[in-house]
Amino acid sequence: MNLYLDDNRVDSKLFGLLGKAGHTVVRSADLQLSRSSDTRHLEHCIRNGLVALTADRIDFWELHELVLVSGGHHPGILIVRFDNDRSRDMRPHQIVRAITKLEKSAAPVADQVVVLNQWR
């Protein structure tokens, strides 16, 4: 999967694990897009065919709705929910495993918002 990691809760360990799992991964920091608006992040994903991976569920859900209601499309948005509870929050290896399960299921990702926590 071609993934774009935004600024929100993304770390270098996750970046490395995703690469080892065979994903093409682009980080916002690598493109000088750190601290850009969520709109700018999603715009980059749409223009470059990248699935957004973020923990910013509210803003990206609203952007998803806006894109679809205006007749547009996007490659997909993967959300990781964090509740600041170490016993429930997903760790990098769990995120990678959830993406692998999602891919194997052949569930659609384009034009969808997928909460990865449900794919543990």
C-alpha positions, -999 to +999 in steps of 0.1 A: +000+000+000+012+035-007+009+054+026+013+090+037+020+096+074+009+129+086+022+147+117-003+133+141+011+106+163+035+092+137+069+080+148+100+066+132+094+031+145+061+029+126+077+043+095+104+016+096+080-013+103+057-002+075+087-002+051+098-036+063+063-049+057+066-039+020+046-006+020+058+025+003+057+052+030+060+090+027+062+112+057+050+148+058+083+158+073+101+144+043+081+167+020+084+198+042+047+195+050+051+193+087+026+215+105+006+219+074-032+219+076-051+186+074-066+199+041-031+203+027-021+168+038-052+152+022-047+173-010-011+158-013-025+123-008-051+128-035-027+143-060-002+115-054-024+085-049-014+080-013-036+065+015-035+089+045-026+073+079-035+096+107-047+098+143-067+130+136-101+113+132-124+143+134-107+166+109-100+138+084-136+124+087-149+159+079-125+162+049-136+128+037-173+139+038-165+172+020-146+154-008-174+129-014-203+153-011-186+176-037-183+146-061-146+140-056-126+110-046-096+101-025-073+071-022-084+063+014-080+074+050-067+051+077-074+063+112-057+051+144-076+060+175-057+069+206-074+073+239-042+080+260-047+046+276-015+024+271-035-008+275-058+001+246-038+024+223-023+006+193+015+002+191+034+005+158+035-033+153-002-035+159-009-008+133+012-027+107-006-059+115-040-042+111-030-028+077-019-063+067-053-077+077-071-050+059-052-056+027-057-094+029-095-089+033-096-070+000-120-045+017-122-013-002-100+016+009-105+042-018-131+068-008-134+052+026-124+061+062-111+029+079-105+028+117-076+005+121-083-003+157-111-025+145-086-046+125-064-056+153 
